[in-house]
Amino acid sequence: MKALENQNDERLQVAAAQEDPARFAELYENNFERVYSYVARRVENREEAQDVTADVFHQALAGLPRFEWRGLPFAAWLLGIAANVLSDRWRRFARQQEVVTDDLEQVGIEDDVEQRAMLHQLVETLPDDQRRVIIRRFVGQKSLREIATELGRSEGAIKQLQLRALQNLRERIRSNHV
Amino acid sequence: MSSISLADQLEDAIEVMIAEPDSSPPRVGLKIGELLAIAAELRLLPDPEFRAALKSELLGQHPTLPVTTHLDISQQAPQSRPARQDARLDEILPTLFEAGDRTCPVHRWNFAISAAIHAALIAVVATAGLWMTKQAQLTPHTASVLLTDIGAYALPPAIDKSGGGGGGGDRDKLAESKGSLPRFAREQMTPPAIVVRNEQPKLPAEPTVVGPPGLTVPPASQTGNPLSAILEPPSNGTGFGGGIGNGGGGGIGAGEGPGLGTGHGGGTGGGVYRVGGGVSAPRAIYDPDPEYSEEARHAKFQGAVLLWVIVGPDGRPRDIRVQRSLGMGLDEKAIEAVRRWKFEPSTKDGHPVAVQVNIEVSFRLY
């Protein structure tokens, strides 16, 4: 029942965005992590994943007027675009990757993509000091010492914050699964 | 295992994982393993700045995007605006089709009213030709006719009166005395007198008054005004300029001029000269048309005004009166126009004289 309500909400969001592109923000917020995770799982490189994600959303916004609701989640359409972009990209770089391109509408939302997307969203829910440490450590690729210097804390305190942040994420993943 | 050592172990494992991403994960305990798996997933955590920047970039470009829809109206979100048919119209008329950034709400009625006003103005301009033509049909045309105009020819002298008159006197304190008229002549050499002041004139001449030469009156013992009731004492009258009476100008009577009676300029019968009997008709040399009154124009009223006019010896009209009125302001317009006329004056015996004429001013709408 709730899934049906979500589907209706999403359908209204799509219709609104088709009328007013400014309303695309809601669809972007709801699907960014999903698309990014899908792409990141395949390129295993943050910069490239970000480039592809940007291409996907630009193409989605441009093609939004042509979107027709066929009962599939909007994310499936976005992931179809993402598969296409990746395919073009790999073809351009002559890399052999197995990507489904024949029936893009049938691109499913894999569980691990959903889990990774959920994990990325959970980072945003962490306490500020823990979130700052995680972002600097894994996005900025900085050492604990560098982070300690930036935040004006001791290296040991940063190490503890990193531990608590990961423990928090683990607990939240578990609670979400329950 | 203490929490500090757990943090150290975790950090060591993460350090290895980040430094050598392609190597197999380090062997760790279960607790560390779960956290390390989460940390491994976080290696590709998107940059929050990229996320925000991409969103701004996407929303910043939407005004230029073509927007059409294949959805039914029933599928539209409650807060969505009405579907637009053509994105190009958005660019041409953004205030009507609600495109672009706005600080105030769009009122399409304003556009409709503006369009209607412009259409009306264009229609007025486009049909102005027809419009002006109809107005032209109502343009007043006026014509003025000098009814007494008999051309440049002066009639031959008449034997009876043709109007006019005269008067005189020598400023005596007594009114003129009764007597007979002197002889009528075309020209006057010497004005008549009852009391002769100059008994020894250097060039004696018979006293006469100007009038039809064939006109005779019964003779009497002495010259005087036959209409006077005073017999004695003899007096030339209280007038001036010679002659007899209380007028002026060498004639007899109360008028002005060398004639007889109450008129002007010679002759008998009173009043001014009329055309005929040696009096030529005046000729209009400047006769602007009168204007049509607004009232008569709106009522499409037509007709003619007959004016009674004296044309003086100076050629200017005076004493203008309406003999046949038309109304609706046309009488005043006719008088106003004729007052500006200029005539070549009537003449009698080669001298300009005042003459009375009738002028008909016609007002017509074509």
Interface residues (C-beta under 8 A of the other chain):
Chain A: R11 L12 Q13 A15 A16 Q18 E19 D20 P21 A22 R23 F24 A25 Y28 E29 F32 E33 Y36 A40 E44 N45 R46 A49 Q50 T53 A54 F57 H58 L61 A62 P65 R66 F67 E68 W69 R116 L119 H120 V123 I134 I135 R137 F138 V139 Q141 L144 G156 K159 Q160 Q162 L163 L166 Q167 L169 R170 I173
Chain B: S3 I4 L6 A7 D8 L10 E11 I14 I18 E34 L35 I38 A39 E41 L42 R43 L44 L45 P46 D47 P48 F50 R51 L54 K55 E57 L58 L59 Q61 H62 P63 L65 P66 V67 T68 T69 H70 L71 Q75 Q76 A77 P78 Q79 S80 R81 P82 A83 R84
